[in-house]
Amino acid sequence: MEETLDILAHEVVHARRKYTLKIFLGGLFVVFIEILIALLLRKAGIVDALIIAFGAAWFVDLLLRAVNRRFEYEADLIGARIAGRDVMISR
C-alpha cells in the first residue's frame, strides 16, 4: 500500500508541474529544429543537410534527457514529501 501511495504522489507531481507536457513540447522542438535546419541547408545537398539537422537534434535530445532526469528526481523528492517520507528511492 505504501508503494501505491509513493507512485501516486510521484505522478501527482508530474501532473501538477506539467512535466509530461514540457517533455512532449521539447520533443516537438527537436523535430522543428530538424526540419528548419534541413530547409536552411537544402542548397548544401540533402545528405549534408540531414547530417547537420540530425546532429543538432541529437544535441537538443541530450538536453531534453537531462531535463527529464531532473523532472524525475524532483517528482521523487516532492512525492516523498507528500507521502510523508524522507526519500522515495535510494541512490
Residue, then its C-alpha position, 0 to 999 in steps of 0.5 A: m500500500e505504501e508503494t501505491l501511495d509513493i507512485l501516486a504522489h510521484e505522478v501527482v507531481h508530474a501532473r501538477r508541474k506539467y512535466t509530461l507536457k514540457i517533455f512532449l513540447g521539447g520533443l516537438f522542438v527537436v523535430f522543428i529544429e530538424i526540419l528548419i535546419a534541413l530547409l536552411l541547408r537544402k542548397a548544401g545537398i540533402v545528405d549534408a543537410l540531414i547530417i547537420a539537422f540530425g546532429a543538432a537534434w541529437f544535441v537538443d535530445l541530450l538536453l531534453r534527457a537531462v531535463n527529464r532526469r531532473f523532472e524525475y528526481e524532483a517528482d521523487l523528492i516532492g512525492a516523498r514529501i507528500a507521502g510523508r517520507d524522507v526519500m522515495i528511492s535510494r541512490 
